[in-house]
Amino acid sequence: MQYATVWGFIISQRKIWLFWEMCVYMNKSIKHTVFVGVIVLLLYLVASLFHSTLWSDIFASMCSSLAAVIIFFFIFTSDAPHFNPNFILIGLSVLLWAVADILWAFYAIVLHQDPSGIEIISLLYCGTNIFLVLSTILFCVFKFQKWDSIQLIVDSIFITVAIIWLLWILLFDKQYSALGFLSQDSIINTLSIITDVVQLIVITIWYLSIRAGKIPIFFRIVSGAIFFYSILDLFYFYSIWKSTYTPNTLLDFGYAATLLGLAVGTKLFYVQFPTGYKIQSKSNSNIGHLYKGILMFAAPILVVIFKGFVWFDLFFFGVLILFHETFSSYIQTSVNNMALLEREQTLNQDLEMRISERTHNLQQKNEELIYLSEHDQLTGLYNRRYFIQRLDQLVNAAAPNKKIALLLWNIDRLKGINDTYGQSVGDKLIAAIAMRVNNLTEEKDTLARLGGDEFVLALE
């Protein structure tokens, strides 16, 4: 029986060890999955360049699936006390894209059908946009709460107008007939376009509004991936409108690269902050000297590159940038002045507090000095100096028929007590007698120790 118990214990320990080795192996394997994803991405690029539809569909599904696996692995294996909702939404968006890619490959390879007309696939791709925009808005809502609201409103207005006008020029050629494409197309594609524009605006506002602090590398990668994903998606719908879209080209390779970028950003987040990331109050701010408004000049530069010199558009962007710079400078100056004023008030309050503390300490010291100058240290009674001053006051203030009595006494045989029992016992005797006599006196009486064993009591 004991042998079976020991053997069972050894087997259980062996199982635990094998399970631990398996977990370690899985952890090492998932870390190398990012490298595998890059290899698959490069293979997808080669297949796209050689126009291999079969291998392009396979590698596209593998890229998105690997990205989803990486994201959810680090979400569910981290030591964070709670799941980060932003990365959960990002993981769901990548997962939906992976499912859509798998269905696309299934319809194209197995069923030999055109996947572009399958509504469920379009719905899954749209779900990716929805979860990404929810993740972006969730992060920015939390982040913007700690920023200066006036500067944020100004940045939001001017950046939103600039982006919408830029998209109106580049994608729609400023043709109102192009809006008919949105009304005639499915509501899924329209919703995808709207979410792309919202993501572009929100991320651009967030990035260009940062004037102080450093952005963590994982934030840069994730936000950059979402930003370029939105640009690629808008270009996809532009090519659909122009009837120039071809599957498994560099555009689809860009999609796969952005999904893998989201996975890499998620991996960096959980590697750098395994127990959770706390946004510090001074990590980023829209108040400071770091100004990125010059990047707004990218809008007129893009217009010149793709549409040539259109003076009205250049004038519009110039006025927009000028007004944004003017309002921003005024707001930054006002905020800095308010900060200086608050700092000065804080310094003044601190100075007043210190002066008050010093004054209070000096008053206490003065009171202590006055007490020491008027009282006997051994008995706590008034000393000779104070008693003489008090007696003069009583005599000068006394009425003609008023009498003042003085009682003087000393302690007999105190020297013998000191010689026999020591000076400390004699001091205790003096203090005890002083306390007893003091308890018998009234408040108007003045009891003092003249020195040694001599006491005096003035009675009015």
C-alpha positions as CSV (number, residue, x, y, z in Angstrom):
1,M,0.0,0.0,0.0
2,Q,2.8,2.4,0.9
3,Y,4.7,1.4,-2.3
4,A,1.6,2.3,-4.4
5,T,1.3,5.6,-2.6
6,V,4.9,6.6,-3.2
7,W,4.7,5.4,-6.8
8,G,1.5,7.5,-7.3
9,F,3.2,10.5,-5.8
10,I,6.2,10.1,-8.2
11,I,3.9,9.8,-11.2
12,S,2.0,12.9,-10.2
13,Q,5.2,14.9,-9.7
14,R,6.4,13.7,-13.2
15,K,3.1,14.9,-14.7
16,I,3.5,18.3,-13.1
17,W,7.1,18.5,-14.4
18,L,6.0,17.5,-17.9
19,F,3.2,20.1,-17.8
20,W,5.7,22.8,-16.7
21,E,8.1,21.9,-19.5
22,M,5.2,22.1,-21.9
23,C,4.3,25.6,-20.6
24,V,7.9,26.7,-20.9
25,Y,8.1,25.3,-24.4
26,M,4.8,27.0,-25.4
27,N,6.1,30.3,-24.0
28,K,9.3,30.1,-26.0
29,S,7.3,29.0,-29.1
30,I,4.9,31.9,-28.9
31,K,7.8,34.3,-28.6
32,H,9.2,32.9,-31.9
33,T,5.7,33.1,-33.4
34,V,6.3,36.8,-34.1
35,F,9.4,35.9,-36.2
36,V,7.4,33.2,-37.9
37,G,4.7,35.8,-38.7
38,V,7.3,38.1,-40.3
39,I,8.5,35.1,-42.5
40,V,4.9,34.4,-43.5
41,L,4.3,38.0,-44.2
42,L,7.4,38.1,-46.5
43,L,6.1,34.9,-48.2
44,Y,2.8,36.6,-48.7
45,L,4.6,39.6,-50.3
46,V,6.4,37.2,-52.7
47,A,3.2,35.4,-53.6
48,S,1.4,38.8,-54.2
49,L,4.2,40.0,-56.5
50,F,4.1,36.8,-58.5
51,H,0.2,37.0,-58.6
52,S,-0.2,33.6,-57.0
53,T,-3.8,33.6,-55.9
54,L,-3.7,30.3,-54.1
55,W,-0.6,31.0,-52.0
56,S,-1.6,34.6,-51.4
57,D,-4.9,33.5,-49.9
58,I,-3.2,30.9,-47.7
59,F,-0.4,33.2,-46.5
60,A,-3.0,36.0,-45.8
61,S,-5.0,33.7,-43.6
62,M,-1.8,32.5,-41.8
63,C,-0.7,36.1,-41.2
64,S,-4.0,37.3,-39.6
65,S,-4.4,34.0,-37.7
66,L,-0.9,34.3,-36.2
67,A,-1.5,37.9,-35.2
68,A,-4.7,36.9,-33.4
69,V,-2.9,34.0,-31.6
70,I,-0.1,36.3,-30.5
71,I,-2.4,38.9,-29.1
72,F,-4.7,36.6,-27.2
73,F,-1.8,34.5,-25.9
74,F,-0.2,37.6,-24.2
75,I,-3.6,38.8,-23.0
76,F,-4.5,35.5,-21.2
77,T,-1.0,34.7,-19.9
78,S,-0.1,38.1,-18.5
79,D,0.2,38.7,-14.7
80,A,-1.9,41.9,-15.0
81,P,-4.7,42.1,-12.3
82,H,-7.3,42.6,-15.0
83,F,-7.5,42.5,-18.8
84,N,-6.8,45.6,-20.7
85,P,-10.0,46.4,-22.6
86,N,-8.1,48.2,-25.4
87,F,-6.1,45.1,-26.3
88,I,-9.1,42.9,-26.0
89,L,-10.9,45.0,-28.6
90,I,-7.8,45.0,-30.8
91,G,-7.6,41.2,-30.4
92,L,-11.2,40.8,-31.4
93,S,-10.7,43.0,-34.4
94,V,-7.7,40.9,-35.6
95,L,-9.6,37.7,-34.9
96,L,-12.6,38.8,-37.0
97,W,-10.2,39.7,-39.8
98,A,-8.5,36.2,-39.5
99,V,-11.9,34.5,-39.7
100,A,-12.8,36.6,-42.8
101,D,-9.5,35.7,-44.4
102,I,-10.1,32.0,-43.8
103,L,-13.6,32.2,-45.2
104,W,-12.2,34.2,-48.2
105,A,-9.6,31.4,-48.8
106,F,-12.3,28.7,-48.4
107,Y,-14.7,30.3,-50.9
108,A,-11.9,31.0,-53.4
109,I,-9.9,27.7,-53.1
110,V,-12.4,25.1,-52.1
111,L,-15.8,26.4,-53.5
112,H,-14.2,28.3,-56.4
113,Q,-16.5,31.3,-55.8
114,D,-15.9,35.0,-55.8
115,P,-15.5,35.9,-52.1
116,S,-16.0,39.7,-52.6
117,G,-19.8,39.2,-52.9
118,I,-20.2,37.2,-49.7
119,E,-21.9,39.4,-47.2
120,I,-20.7,37.6,-44.1
121,I,-17.1,38.2,-45.1
122,S,-17.8,41.9,-45.6
123,L,-19.5,42.0,-42.3
124,L,-16.5,40.4,-40.5
125,Y,-14.1,42.9,-42.2
126,C,-16.4,45.7,-41.0
127,G,-16.4,44.2,-37.5
128,T,-12.6,44.7,-37.5
129,N,-13.1,48.4,-38.1
130,I,-15.8,48.7,-35.4
131,F,-13.6,47.0,-32.7
132,L,-10.6,49.1,-33.8
133,V,-12.4,52.4,-33.6
134,L,-13.9,51.4,-30.2
135,S,-10.4,50.6,-28.9
136,T,-9.1,54.0,-30.2
137,I,-12.0,56.0,-28.7
138,L,-11.8,54.1,-25.4
139,F,-8.1,55.0,-25.0
140,C,-8.5,58.6,-26.1
141,V,-11.5,59.2,-23.8
142,F,-9.5,58.1,-20.9
143,K,-6.4,60.0,-22.0
144,F,-8.1,63.2,-23.0
145,Q,-9.6,63.6,-19.5
146,K,-6.2,64.7,-18.1
147,W,-5.6,67.2,-20.9
148,D,-6.4,70.9,-21.2
149,S,-9.9,70.9,-22.6
150,I,-9.7,74.3,-24.5
151,Q,-6.5,73.3,-26.3
152,L,-8.0,69.9,-27.1
153,I,-11.1,71.5,-28.6
154,V,-9.1,73.8,-30.8
155,D,-6.8,71.0,-32.0
156,S,-9.8,68.8,-32.6
157,I,-11.7,71.4,-34.7
158,F,-8.8,72.4,-36.9
159,I,-7.3,68.8,-37.4
160,T,-10.8,67.4,-38.1
161,V,-11.5,70.1,-40.8
162,A,-8.0,69.5,-42.3
163,I,-8.4,65.8,-42.5
164,I,-11.9,65.9,-43.9
165,W,-10.9,68.5,-46.5
166,L,-7.8,66.4,-47.4
167,L,-9.9,63.3,-47.9
168,W,-12.5,65.3,-49.9
169,I,-9.7,66.3,-52.3
170,L,-7.8,63.1,-52.5
171,L,-10.6,60.5,-52.4
172,F,-13.6,62.3,-53.8
173,D,-11.9,64.8,-56.1
174,K,-14.3,67.4,-54.6
175,Q,-17.1,65.8,-56.6
176,Y,-20.5,65.6,-54.9
177,S,-21.4,62.8,-57.3
178,A,-18.9,60.7,-55.5
179,L,-21.1,60.8,-52.4
180,G,-23.6,58.8,-54.4
181,F,-21.2,55.9,-54.1
182,L,-21.8,55.9,-50.3
183,S,-25.6,56.1,-50.6
184,Q,-25.7,53.4,-53.3
185,D,-23.2,51.1,-51.6
186,S,-24.1,48.7,-48.8
187,I,-24.4,50.0,-45.3
188,I,-21.5,47.8,-44.2
189,N,-19.1,49.5,-46.5
190,T,-20.4,52.9,-45.6
191,L,-20.0,52.1,-41.9
192,S,-16.4,50.9,-42.6
193,I,-15.6,54.2,-44.3
194,I,-17.0,56.2,-41.4
195,T,-15.0,54.2,-38.9
196,D,-11.8,54.7,-40.9
197,V,-12.3,58.4,-41.0
198,V,-13.0,58.5,-37.3
199,Q,-9.9,56.5,-36.5
200,L,-7.7,58.8,-38.7
201,I,-9.1,61.9,-37.0
202,V,-8.9,60.6,-33.4
203,I,-5.3,59.2,-33.8
204,T,-4.1,62.4,-35.6
205,I,-5.6,64.6,-32.9
206,W,-4.0,62.5,-30.2
207,Y,-0.6,62.5,-31.8
208,L,-0.4,66.1,-32.9
209,S,-1.8,67.4,-29.6
210,I,1.0,65.9,-27.5
211,R,3.3,68.7,-26.5
212,A,5.0,67.2,-23.5
213,G,6.2,63.7,-22.5
214,K,7.3,60.6,-24.4
215,I,5.1,58.1,-26.1
216,P,5.9,54.4,-25.2
217,I,7.1,52.3,-28.1
218,F,4.1,50.0,-28.0
219,F,1.8,53.0,-28.2
220,R,3.6,54.2,-31.3
221,I,3.4,50.8,-33.0
222,V,-0.2,50.1,-32.2
223,S,-1.4,53.6,-33.1
224,G,0.7,53.6,-36.2
225,A,-0.7,50.3,-37.3
226,I,-4.3,51.5,-36.8
227,F,-3.5,54.7,-38.6
228,F,-2.1,53.0,-41.6
229,Y,-4.8,50.4,-41.6
230,S,-7.4,53.2,-41.9
231,I,-5.5,54.8,-44.8
232,L,-5.2,51.4,-46.6
233,D,-8.9,50.7,-46.0
234,L,-9.9,54.1,-47.4
235,F,-7.7,53.5,-50.4
236,Y,-9.4,50.1,-50.8
237,F,-12.8,51.7,-51.0
238,Y,-11.4,54.3,-53.3
239,S,-10.2,51.6,-55.6
240,I,-13.6,49.9,-55.4
241,W,-15.3,53.1,-56.4
242,K,-12.9,53.5,-59.3
243,S,-13.2,49.7,-60.1
244,T,-9.5,49.2,-59.9
245,Y,-9.2,46.9,-57.0
246,T,-7.4,43.6,-57.5
247,P,-7.2,41.0,-54.6
248,N,-3.9,39.9,-53.2
249,T,-1.8,42.9,-54.2
250,L,0.4,45.2,-52.2
251,L,-2.8,46.7,-50.7
252,D,-3.7,43.4,-49.1
253,F,-0.1,42.9,-48.0
254,G,-0.4,46.2,-46.2
255,Y,-3.4,44.9,-44.4
256,A,-1.5,41.9,-43.2
257,A,1.5,44.1,-42.1
258,T,-0.8,46.3,-40.0
259,L,-2.4,43.3,-38.3
260,L,1.1,41.9,-37.5
261,G,2.0,45.4,-36.3
262,L,-0.9,45.3,-33.8
263,A,0.4,41.9,-32.6
264,V,3.9,43.2,-32.1
265,G,2.6,46.2,-30.2
266,T,0.6,44.0,-28.0
267,K,3.5,41.7,-27.3
268,L,5.7,44.7,-26.4
269,F,3.1,46.0,-24.0
270,Y,2.8,42.8,-22.1
271,V,6.6,42.2,-22.1
272,Q,7.4,45.8,-20.8
273,F,4.5,46.0,-18.4
274,P,3.6,42.4,-17.4
275,T,1.6,43.5,-14.3
276,G,-0.3,46.3,-16.0
277,Y,0.4,49.8,-17.3
278,K,-0.5,52.9,-15.3
279,I,-0.7,56.1,-17.3
280,Q,1.1,58.7,-15.2
281,S,-0.2,62.2,-14.8
282,K,2.9,63.7,-16.5
283,S,3.4,60.9,-19.2
284,N,1.8,63.0,-22.0
285,S,0.2,66.4,-22.1
286,N,-1.1,68.8,-24.7
287,I,0.5,71.6,-22.8
288,G,4.2,72.1,-23.4
289,H,6.9,73.2,-25.7
290,L,6.9,70.2,-28.0
291,Y,4.9,71.4,-31.0
292,K,3.9,69.0,-33.8
293,G,1.6,71.4,-35.6
294,I,4.2,71.7,-38.4
295,L,3.1,68.2,-39.5
296,M,-0.1,69.8,-40.6
297,F,1.9,71.1,-43.6
298,A,1.8,67.5,-44.8
299,A,-1.8,68.1,-46.0
300,P,-1.0,70.8,-48.6
301,I,2.1,68.8,-49.6
302,L,0.0,65.8,-50.3
303,V,-2.4,67.9,-52.3
304,V,0.4,69.2,-54.4
305,I,1.9,65.8,-55.0
306,F,-1.4,64.1,-56.0
307,K,-3.5,67.0,-57.4
308,G,-1.0,69.6,-58.4
309,F,-1.0,73.3,-57.4
310,V,-4.6,74.1,-56.6
311,W,-4.3,77.6,-55.1
312,F,-7.6,77.6,-53.4
313,D,-6.8,74.4,-51.5
314,L,-3.3,75.7,-50.6
315,F,-4.8,79.0,-49.4
316,F,-7.4,77.1,-47.4
317,F,-4.8,74.9,-45.6
318,G,-2.6,77.9,-45.1
319,V,-5.4,79.9,-43.4
320,L,-6.3,76.8,-41.4
321,I,-2.7,76.3,-40.1
322,L,-2.3,80.1,-39.4
323,F,-5.5,80.2,-37.3
324,H,-4.6,77.0,-35.5
325,E,-1.1,78.3,-34.7
326,T,-2.5,81.7,-33.5
327,F,-5.2,80.1,-31.2
328,S,-2.7,77.5,-29.9
329,S,-0.1,80.1,-29.1
330,Y,-2.6,82.2,-27.2
331,I,-3.9,79.1,-25.3
332,Q,-0.4,77.9,-24.5
333,T,0.6,81.3,-23.2
334,S,-2.5,81.6,-21.1
335,V,-2.1,78.2,-19.6
336,N,1.6,78.8,-18.9
337,N,0.7,82.1,-17.3
338,M,-1.9,80.4,-15.2
339,A,0.6,77.8,-14.2
340,L,3.1,80.4,-13.2
341,L,0.5,82.3,-11.2
342,E,-0.5,79.1,-9.4
343,R,3.1,78.3,-8.8
344,E,3.7,81.8,-7.4
345,Q,0.6,81.5,-5.2
346,T,1.8,78.1,-4.0
347,L,5.2,79.6,-3.2
348,N,3.6,82.5,-1.4
349,Q,1.4,80.2,0.7
350,D,4.4,78.0,1.5
351,L,6.4,81.1,2.5
352,E,3.5,82.4,4.6
353,M,3.2,79.0,6.3
354,R,6.9,78.9,7.0
355,I,6.8,82.5,8.4
356,S,3.8,81.6,10.5
357,E,5.6,78.5,11.8
358,R,8.7,80.5,12.6
359,T,6.7,83.2,14.3
360,H,4.9,80.6,16.4
361,N,8.2,78.9,17.3
362,L,9.6,82.3,18.3
363,Q,6.6,83.1,20.5
364,Q,6.9,79.7,22.2
365,K,10.6,80.3,22.8
366,N,9.9,83.7,24.2
367,E,7.2,82.3,26.5
368,E,9.6,79.7,27.6
369,L,12.3,82.3,28.3
370,I,9.9,84.4,30.2
371,Y,8.8,81.4,32.2
372,L,12.4,80.5,33.0
373,S,13.2,84.0,34.0
374,E,10.3,84.2,36.4
375,H,10.2,80.7,37.9
376,D,12.3,78.5,40.0
377,Q,13.4,75.4,38.0
378,L,13.3,73.0,41.0
379,T,9.9,73.9,42.5
380,G,8.1,75.7,39.7
381,L,7.4,78.6,42.1
382,Y,8.2,82.2,41.3
383,N,11.8,83.1,41.9
384,R,13.3,86.0,43.8
385,R,13.5,88.3,40.8
386,Y,9.8,88.0,39.9
387,F,8.7,88.2,43.6
388,I,10.5,91.5,44.1
389,Q,8.8,92.9,40.9
390,R,5.5,91.6,42.1
391,L,5.9,93.0,45.5
392,D,6.6,96.4,44.1
393,Q,3.5,96.2,42.0
394,L,1.4,95.2,45.0
395,V,2.8,98.0,47.1
396,N,2.3,100.7,44.5
397,A,-1.2,99.5,43.7
398,A,-2.3,99.1,47.3
399,A,-4.9,101.5,48.8
400,P,-3.9,103.5,51.9
401,N,-5.9,101.2,54.2
402,K,-4.9,98.0,52.5
403,K,-2.4,95.7,54.1
404,I,0.0,93.2,52.6
405,A,1.3,90.4,54.7
406,L,4.7,88.7,54.1
407,L,5.5,85.2,55.4
408,L,9.1,84.1,55.2
409,W,10.3,80.6,56.4
410,N,12.9,78.1,55.7
411,I,13.4,74.3,56.2
412,D,15.1,73.3,59.4
413,R,17.9,70.7,59.3
414,L,17.9,70.6,55.5
415,K,21.7,70.5,55.5
416,G,21.7,67.4,57.7
417,I,19.3,65.7,55.3
418,N,21.5,66.6,52.3
419,D,24.6,65.3,54.2
420,T,22.8,62.1,55.2
421,Y,20.7,61.1,52.2
422,G,22.2,63.2,49.4
423,Q,21.4,66.4,47.5
424,S,18.8,64.7,45.4
425,V,16.7,63.7,48.4
426,G,17.0,67.3,49.7
427,D,15.8,68.7,46.4
428,K,12.8,66.3,46.4
429,L,11.9,67.5,50.0
430,I,12.1,71.1,48.9
431,A,9.8,70.4,45.9
432,A,7.3,68.4,48.0
433,I,7.1,71.2,50.6
434,A,6.7,73.8,47.8
435,M,3.9,71.8,46.2
436,R,2.0,71.4,49.5
437,V,2.2,75.1,50.4
438,N,1.2,76.1,46.9
439,N,-1.9,73.9,47.2
440,L,-2.9,75.9,50.3
441,T,-2.6,79.3,48.7
442,E,-5.2,81.2,46.8
443,E,-4.9,82.5,43.2
444,K,-4.3,86.1,44.3
445,D,-1.4,85.1,46.7
446,T,2.2,85.1,45.5
447,L,4.4,82.3,46.6
448,A,8.1,82.3,45.7
449,R,11.3,80.5,46.5
450,L,14.0,83.1,47.4
451,G,16.8,80.5,47.1
452,G,18.1,77.5,49.0
453,D,15.5,76.5,51.6
454,E,14.0,80.0,51.9
455,F,10.4,80.7,50.8
456,V,8.2,83.8,50.9
457,L,4.4,84.3,50.6
458,A,2.8,87.6,49.9
459,L,-0.9,87.8,51.1
460,E,-3.2,90.6,50.0
